[in-house]
Amino acid sequence: SPGNFQVSKGGEVLKLYSEPEAKCLDCLMRDPLRPFVPQYHGLVTRGEHCYIRLEDLLSGLRRPVIMDCKMGVRTYQEEELIKARTKPTLRSDMYQKMMKVDPSAPSEEEHAQKGVTKWRYLQWRDTTSSTSTLGFRIEGVMMEDGNVQRDFRKIQTLTQVTEALLYFTRSQLDTLKAYHSRLLDLKDALRNSSFFRTHEVIGSSLLFVHDHNKASVWMIDFGKTTPLPDTRELQHSVPWTEGSREDGYLIGLTSLITSLSDAIGLACGQQEDTCEEDNVLHEVL
């Protein structure tokens, strides 16, 4: 949320300090994932608050278009689950959010209490979005005019994701292809990353950013990302079962790559003369 950020001079943003996030960023600066993460410039204190100094990913872009994709098959930590069971706190704000989207979602008991636990709410959000099926969800899109749209959260299928990607990029082939190749590079880097193997990545996003001549994707938000105990490693590509700590990050990345391929195919169909594949065909014929 904007409240956690302050803009600083010289292409930096300041994000409210969180120990888990600072530790992750520190590790990431020495990892193959470094080119996919905003540069981390240490900490700074302003007033009574401490901030993380980060590269401003929008610096130098003209009227950028932004999409935030929350990665993984779940957005809650296993600790939250255990805590919710042992001392369940009822949240009326989360009950209200649930009611807004689907009045039939809360149980009779929840209706009576006019509250749900945080874990119940998060789990419901994950199962009603593409999180649990596709391994990611589109949290929001901000278009050139600064208009933010969050109506992508109900997306359930890859086809709908592809439509959203075409909308977000205005079907521009160069932009779609730039995103596609950046994600393929990210997949390679994740494969070689010891950070990725040894961390449970929860609630982290891929931030897609483009303007009229440049497109890139960044891994952001590591406040809920935690190192695994001792020598454990995660696959990131299998469904989660309680206790496994698997996050399904690669399931989401694969979904996004597939969807981008489909979007490129559809955009190609719309503007045939600009597609290299077609040009090669014409030459052959």
HUURMO-V404657 format. One record per pair of residues at least 12 apart in sequence whose C-alpha atoms are under 8 Angstrom apart, sorted by the first residue. I is the first residue (numbers start at 1). J is the second residue. D is the distance in Angstrom with one decimal. If there is no record, write none. Layout:
i=I j=J d=D
i=I j=J d=D
//
This chain:
i=4 j=16 d=5.1
i=11 j=55 d=6.1
i=11 j=56 d=5.1
i=11 j=59 d=5.7
i=12 j=53 d=6.5
i=12 j=54 d=5.4
i=12 j=55 d=4.6
i=12 j=56 d=4.6
i=13 j=53 d=6.0
i=13 j=54 d=5.3
i=13 j=55 d=6.2
i=13 j=56 d=5.3
i=14 j=51 d=5.5
i=14 j=52 d=5.5
i=14 j=53 d=4.8
i=14 j=54 d=6.2
i=15 j=51 d=5.2
i=15 j=52 d=5.0
i=15 j=53 d=6.6
i=15 j=54 d=7.4
i=16 j=49 d=7.3
i=16 j=50 d=6.3
i=16 j=51 d=4.5
i=16 j=52 d=6.2
i=17 j=43 d=7.8
i=17 j=49 d=7.8
i=17 j=50 d=5.4
i=17 j=51 d=4.5
i=17 j=52 d=5.3
i=18 j=52 d=8.0
i=18 j=223 d=6.4
i=19 j=223 d=7.7
i=20 j=222 d=7.1
i=20 j=223 d=5.4
i=20 j=224 d=7.0
i=20 j=225 d=6.9
i=20 j=226 d=6.9
i=21 j=221 d=7.3
i=21 j=222 d=4.8
i=21 j=223 d=4.5
i=21 j=224 d=7.5
i=21 j=225 d=7.3
i=22 j=52 d=7.0
i=24 j=222 d=6.6
i=24 j=225 d=7.4
i=25 j=40 d=6.4
i=25 j=222 d=7.8
i=26 j=40 d=7.4
i=27 j=195 d=7.0
i=28 j=195 d=6.9
i=31 j=193 d=6.3
i=31 j=194 d=7.2
i=31 j=195 d=6.8
i=32 j=189 d=5.7
i=32 j=190 d=7.6
i=32 j=192 d=6.6
i=32 j=193 d=5.6
i=33 j=186 d=7.6
i=33 j=189 d=5.8
i=33 j=190 d=6.7
i=33 j=193 d=6.5
i=36 j=186 d=7.0
i=36 j=217 d=7.2
i=36 j=218 d=5.1
i=36 j=219 d=5.9
i=37 j=218 d=5.5
i=37 j=219 d=5.2
i=37 j=220 d=6.6
i=38 j=54 d=6.1
i=38 j=55 d=5.2
i=38 j=56 d=7.4
i=38 j=57 d=6.8
i=38 j=218 d=7.0
i=38 j=219 d=7.6
i=38 j=220 d=7.4
i=39 j=54 d=5.7
i=39 j=55 d=5.0
i=40 j=52 d=7.6
i=40 j=53 d=6.0
i=40 j=54 d=4.8
i=40 j=55 d=6.6
i=41 j=53 d=5.1
i=41 j=54 d=6.0
i=41 j=55 d=7.7
i=42 j=54 d=7.9
i=58 j=209 d=7.6
i=61 j=210 d=7.7
i=61 j=211 d=6.2
i=62 j=211 d=6.0
i=62 j=212 d=7.5
i=63 j=144 d=5.1
i=63 j=145 d=7.5
i=63 j=211 d=6.2
i=64 j=143 d=7.4
i=64 j=144 d=5.8
i=64 j=209 d=6.5
i=64 j=210 d=5.5
i=64 j=211 d=4.6
i=65 j=141 d=7.6
i=65 j=142 d=5.7
i=65 j=143 d=4.8
i=65 j=144 d=5.3
i=65 j=168 d=7.7
i=65 j=209 d=5.7
i=65 j=210 d=5.4
i=65 j=211 d=6.1
i=66 j=141 d=5.7
i=66 j=142 d=5.1
i=66 j=143 d=6.7
i=66 j=207 d=7.0
i=66 j=208 d=5.6
i=66 j=209 d=4.6
i=66 j=210 d=6.8
i=67 j=138 d=7.3
i=67 j=139 d=7.7
i=67 j=140 d=5.9
i=67 j=141 d=4.4
i=67 j=142 d=6.4
i=67 j=168 d=7.6
i=67 j=207 d=5.8
i=67 j=208 d=5.0
i=67 j=209 d=6.6
i=68 j=138 d=6.0
i=68 j=139 d=5.5
i=68 j=140 d=5.6
i=68 j=141 d=6.5
i=68 j=205 d=6.3
i=68 j=206 d=6.0
i=68 j=207 d=4.8
i=68 j=208 d=6.4
i=69 j=136 d=6.5
i=69 j=137 d=5.5
i=69 j=138 d=4.4
i=69 j=139 d=5.6
i=69 j=140 d=7.5
i=69 j=205 d=5.2
i=69 j=206 d=5.2
i=69 j=207 d=6.4
i=69 j=208 d=8.0
i=70 j=136 d=5.5
i=70 j=137 d=5.4
i=70 j=138 d=6.3
i=70 j=139 d=6.3
i=70 j=203 d=6.2
i=70 j=204 d=5.9
i=70 j=205 d=4.3
i=70 j=206 d=6.5
i=71 j=131 d=7.5
i=71 j=135 d=6.3
i=71 j=136 d=4.4
i=71 j=137 d=6.8
i=71 j=202 d=7.5
i=71 j=203 d=6.6
i=71 j=204 d=5.9
i=71 j=205 d=5.5
i=71 j=206 d=6.9
i=71 j=248 d=8.0
i=71 j=249 d=5.7
i=71 j=252 d=6.0
i=71 j=253 d=7.6
i=72 j=131 d=6.5
i=72 j=132 d=7.8
i=72 j=135 d=4.6
i=72 j=136 d=5.2
i=72 j=201 d=7.6
i=72 j=202 d=6.7
i=72 j=203 d=7.5
i=72 j=247 d=5.3
i=72 j=248 d=4.7
i=72 j=249 d=4.2
i=72 j=250 d=7.5
i=72 j=251 d=7.1
i=72 j=252 d=5.8
i=73 j=126 d=7.5
i=73 j=131 d=5.0
i=73 j=132 d=4.6
i=73 j=133 d=7.2
i=73 j=134 d=7.3
i=73 j=135 d=4.3
i=73 j=136 d=6.4
i=73 j=239 d=7.3
i=73 j=240 d=7.3
i=73 j=247 d=5.8
i=73 j=248 d=5.0
i=73 j=249 d=7.0
i=73 j=251 d=7.7
i=73 j=252 d=7.4
i=74 j=123 d=7.6
i=74 j=126 d=6.1
i=74 j=131 d=6.4
i=74 j=132 d=6.4
i=74 j=135 d=7.7
i=74 j=202 d=7.1
i=74 j=203 d=7.8
i=74 j=247 d=6.4
i=74 j=248 d=7.7
i=75 j=122 d=7.0
i=75 j=123 d=7.9
i=75 j=126 d=7.0
i=75 j=202 d=5.5
i=75 j=203 d=4.9
i=76 j=119 d=7.4
i=76 j=122 d=6.7
i=76 j=123 d=7.7
i=76 j=202 d=6.6
i=76 j=203 d=7.1
i=77 j=202 d=6.7
i=77 j=224 d=7.4
i=78 j=242 d=7.4
i=78 j=243 d=7.3
i=78 j=245 d=7.1
i=80 j=119 d=6.6
i=81 j=119 d=6.0
i=84 j=117 d=6.8
i=84 j=118 d=7.2
i=84 j=119 d=6.0
i=88 j=117 d=6.0
i=89 j=116 d=7.9
i=89 j=117 d=5.6
i=89 j=118 d=7.5
i=90 j=115 d=5.0
i=90 j=116 d=5.0
i=90 j=117 d=4.8
i=90 j=118 d=7.4
i=91 j=115 d=5.0
i=91 j=116 d=5.3
i=91 j=117 d=5.7
i=91 j=118 d=6.6
i=92 j=114 d=6.0
i=92 j=115 d=4.3
i=92 j=116 d=6.7
i=93 j=115 d=7.6
i=94 j=115 d=7.1
i=94 j=116 d=6.5
i=94 j=117 d=7.8
i=94 j=118 d=7.1
i=94 j=121 d=6.4
i=95 j=110 d=7.9
i=95 j=114 d=6.4
i=95 j=115 d=4.9
i=95 j=116 d=5.4
i=95 j=121 d=7.6
i=96 j=115 d=8.0
i=98 j=121 d=7.4
i=128 j=154 d=6.7
i=128 j=156 d=7.8
i=129 j=153 d=5.7
i=129 j=154 d=5.2
i=129 j=155 d=6.0
i=129 j=156 d=5.9
i=130 j=153 d=7.7
i=130 j=154 d=7.4
i=130 j=155 d=6.0
i=130 j=156 d=4.6
i=130 j=157 d=7.0
i=131 j=252 d=8.0
i=133 j=156 d=7.4
i=134 j=156 d=7.8
i=134 j=157 d=7.6
i=134 j=158 d=7.6
i=134 j=251 d=6.7
i=134 j=252 d=5.7
i=134 j=255 d=6.1
i=135 j=248 d=6.0
i=135 j=249 d=6.5
i=135 j=250 d=7.7
i=135 j=251 d=5.1
i=135 j=252 d=3.8
i=135 j=253 d=7.6
i=135 j=255 d=7.3
i=136 j=249 d=7.7
i=136 j=251 d=8.0
i=136 j=252 d=4.8
i=136 j=253 d=7.7
i=136 j=255 d=8.0
i=137 j=153 d=6.6
i=137 j=155 d=7.7
i=138 j=152 d=5.9
i=138 j=153 d=6.0
i=139 j=152 d=6.9
i=139 j=153 d=6.1
i=140 j=152 d=6.8
i=140 j=153 d=7.7
i=141 j=168 d=7.3
i=143 j=168 d=7.5
i=152 j=164 d=7.5
i=158 j=255 d=7.2
i=158 j=259 d=6.2
i=159 j=259 d=7.5
i=161 j=259 d=6.6
i=162 j=259 d=5.1
i=162 j=260 d=6.7
i=162 j=262 d=6.6
i=162 j=263 d=5.5
i=163 j=263 d=7.5
i=165 j=259 d=7.9
i=165 j=260 d=7.2
i=165 j=263 d=6.9
i=166 j=263 d=6.2
i=166 j=267 d=7.7
i=171 j=263 d=7.7
i=171 j=267 d=5.5
i=172 j=267 d=7.2
i=173 j=264 d=6.4
i=173 j=267 d=6.3
i=173 j=268 d=7.2
i=175 j=210 d=7.4
i=175 j=214 d=7.4
i=175 j=215 d=6.0
i=176 j=260 d=6.6
i=176 j=263 d=7.4
i=176 j=264 d=6.2
i=177 j=260 d=8.0
i=177 j=264 d=7.0
i=178 j=215 d=6.1
i=178 j=216 d=7.1
i=179 j=208 d=7.8
i=179 j=215 d=6.5
i=179 j=216 d=6.2
i=179 j=217 d=6.8
i=179 j=260 d=7.8
i=180 j=257 d=6.3
i=180 j=260 d=6.1
i=180 j=261 d=7.2
i=182 j=216 d=6.8
i=182 j=217 d=6.7
i=183 j=217 d=7.4
i=183 j=253 d=7.6
i=183 j=257 d=6.7
i=184 j=257 d=7.5
i=187 j=253 d=7.7
i=197 j=233 d=5.2
i=197 j=234 d=5.5
i=197 j=235 d=7.1
i=198 j=227 d=5.9
i=198 j=228 d=5.6
i=198 j=231 d=8.0
i=198 j=232 d=6.7
i=198 j=233 d=5.0
i=198 j=234 d=6.5
i=199 j=225 d=6.6
i=199 j=226 d=5.5
i=199 j=227 d=4.3
i=199 j=228 d=5.5
i=199 j=233 d=7.6
i=199 j=234 d=7.4
i=200 j=225 d=5.6
i=200 j=226 d=5.3
i=200 j=227 d=6.3
i=200 j=228 d=6.6
i=200 j=234 d=7.4
i=200 j=245 d=6.5
i=200 j=246 d=6.8
i=200 j=247 d=6.3
i=201 j=222 d=7.4
i=201 j=224 d=7.0
i=201 j=225 d=4.5
i=201 j=226 d=6.8
i=201 j=247 d=6.2
i=201 j=249 d=7.2
i=202 j=222 d=7.7
i=202 j=224 d=5.5
i=202 j=225 d=5.4
i=202 j=247 d=6.6
i=203 j=221 d=7.2
i=203 j=222 d=7.4
i=203 j=223 d=7.9
i=203 j=224 d=6.2
i=203 j=225 d=7.6
i=204 j=219 d=7.2
i=204 j=220 d=6.0
i=204 j=221 d=4.9
i=204 j=222 d=5.7
i=204 j=223 d=7.8
i=204 j=224 d=7.4
i=204 j=225 d=7.4
i=205 j=219 d=5.9
i=205 j=220 d=5.3
i=205 j=221 d=6.2
i=206 j=218 d=5.5
i=206 j=219 d=4.7
i=206 j=220 d=6.2
i=207 j=219 d=6.4
i=207 j=220 d=6.8
i=234 j=246 d=6.1
i=236 j=248 d=4.5
i=236 j=249 d=5.2
i=236 j=250 d=5.4
i=236 j=251 d=7.2
i=237 j=249 d=6.7
i=237 j=250 d=5.0
i=237 j=251 d=5.2
i=238 j=251 d=7.3
//
